Amino acid sequence: MSQQKSSEVRDVYCQRFGQIAIQMGLIDVEQLIAALSEQVRDDVEGRPHRVLGTIFFEQGVLTPGQIDQILNRLFRQQEQNP
């Protein structure tokens, strides 16, 4: 990808739930990788898809309030970069 194209993508890129949670210091990279693996495993094995917030809540890693904080930040970013 050209440097210009890469810059354009970066300018409109919206961070995802896990990345925001890491930036906020609520989870670490290993926890994100484990939750993503669990999410994929559910999908591959035909179980209902679970979003990361649900997985982290079920594991006792994040509280509902922390999930709301992450989602609020995510939604604000999406509003700024439609």
C-alpha positions as a Markdown table, in Angstrom:
| # | Residue | x | y | z |
|---|---|---|---|---|
| 1 | Met | 0.0 | 0.0 | 0.0 |
| 2 | Ser | 1.3 | 3.4 | -0.9 |
| 3 | Gln | 2.2 | 5.8 | 1.9 |
| 4 | Gln | -0.5 | 8.2 | 0.8 |
| 5 | Lys | -3.2 | 5.5 | 0.7 |
| 6 | Ser | -2.0 | 4.2 | 4.1 |
| 7 | Ser | -2.3 | 7.8 | 5.5 |
| 8 | Glu | -5.9 | 8.0 | 4.1 |
| 9 | Val | -6.9 | 4.8 | 5.7 |
| 10 | Arg | -5.4 | 5.8 | 9.0 |
| 11 | Asp | -7.3 | 9.1 | 8.9 |
| 12 | Val | -10.7 | 7.4 | 8.6 |
| 13 | Tyr | -9.9 | 4.3 | 10.7 |
| 14 | Cys | -12.1 | 3.7 | 13.7 |
| 15 | Gln | -10.5 | 2.0 | 16.7 |
| 16 | Arg | -12.1 | -1.1 | 17.9 |
| 17 | Phe | -13.4 | -2.1 | 21.3 |
| 18 | Gly | -10.3 | -4.1 | 22.3 |
| 19 | Gln | -7.9 | -1.4 | 21.2 |
| 20 | Ile | -9.7 | 1.3 | 23.2 |
| 21 | Ala | -9.8 | -1.0 | 26.3 |
| 22 | Ile | -6.1 | -1.4 | 26.1 |
| 23 | Gln | -5.5 | 2.3 | 25.7 |
| 24 | Met | -7.6 | 3.0 | 28.7 |
| 25 | Gly | -5.6 | 0.5 | 30.7 |
| 26 | Leu | -8.5 | -1.8 | 31.4 |
| 27 | Ile | -7.1 | -4.9 | 29.7 |
| 28 | Asp | -3.8 | -6.0 | 28.3 |
| 29 | Val | -2.8 | -7.4 | 24.9 |
| 30 | Glu | -2.8 | -11.0 | 26.2 |
| 31 | Gln | -6.4 | -10.6 | 27.5 |
| 32 | Leu | -7.5 | -9.2 | 24.2 |
| 33 | Ile | -5.9 | -12.1 | 22.2 |
| 34 | Ala | -7.5 | -14.6 | 24.5 |
| 35 | Ala | -11.0 | -13.0 | 24.2 |
| 36 | Leu | -10.6 | -12.8 | 20.4 |
| 37 | Ser | -9.6 | -16.5 | 20.3 |
| 38 | Glu | -12.6 | -17.4 | 22.4 |
| 39 | Gln | -14.9 | -15.3 | 20.0 |
| 40 | Val | -13.5 | -17.1 | 16.9 |
| 41 | Arg | -13.8 | -20.5 | 18.6 |
| 42 | Asp | -17.5 | -19.8 | 19.4 |
| 43 | Asp | -18.1 | -18.9 | 15.8 |
| 44 | Val | -16.2 | -21.9 | 14.3 |
| 45 | Glu | -18.0 | -24.3 | 16.7 |
| 46 | Gly | -21.4 | -22.9 | 15.8 |
| 47 | Arg | -22.1 | -21.3 | 19.2 |
| 48 | Pro | -23.8 | -17.9 | 19.2 |
| 49 | His | -21.5 | -15.0 | 18.4 |
| 50 | Arg | -20.5 | -12.9 | 21.5 |
| 51 | Val | -19.1 | -9.4 | 21.4 |
| 52 | Leu | -15.9 | -8.7 | 23.3 |
| 53 | Gly | -17.6 | -6.8 | 26.0 |
| 54 | Thr | -19.8 | -9.8 | 26.8 |
| 55 | Ile | -16.8 | -12.1 | 26.9 |
| 56 | Phe | -14.8 | -9.7 | 29.2 |
| 57 | Phe | -17.9 | -9.3 | 31.4 |
| 58 | Glu | -18.5 | -13.0 | 31.7 |
| 59 | Gln | -14.8 | -13.5 | 32.6 |
| 60 | Gly | -15.0 | -10.8 | 35.3 |
| 61 | Val | -12.4 | -8.7 | 33.5 |
| 62 | Leu | -14.6 | -5.7 | 32.9 |
| 63 | Thr | -17.6 | -4.2 | 34.7 |
| 64 | Pro | -20.7 | -2.9 | 33.0 |
| 65 | Gly | -19.5 | 0.7 | 33.8 |
| 66 | Gln | -16.1 | 0.0 | 32.1 |
| 67 | Ile | -17.8 | -1.5 | 29.1 |
| 68 | Asp | -20.0 | 1.6 | 28.8 |
| 69 | Gln | -16.9 | 3.9 | 29.0 |
| 70 | Ile | -15.3 | 2.0 | 26.1 |
| 71 | Leu | -18.5 | 2.0 | 24.0 |
| 72 | Asn | -19.0 | 5.7 | 24.6 |
| 73 | Arg | -15.5 | 6.5 | 23.4 |
| 74 | Leu | -16.0 | 4.2 | 20.4 |
| 75 | Phe | -19.3 | 5.9 | 19.5 |
| 76 | Arg | -17.8 | 9.3 | 19.9 |
| 77 | Gln | -15.0 | 8.4 | 17.5 |
| 78 | Gln | -17.5 | 7.0 | 15.0 |
| 79 | Glu | -19.5 | 10.3 | 15.1 |
| 80 | Gln | -16.3 | 12.3 | 14.4 |
| 81 | Asn | -15.3 | 10.0 | 11.5 |
| 82 | Pro | -18.6 | 9.0 | 9.8 |
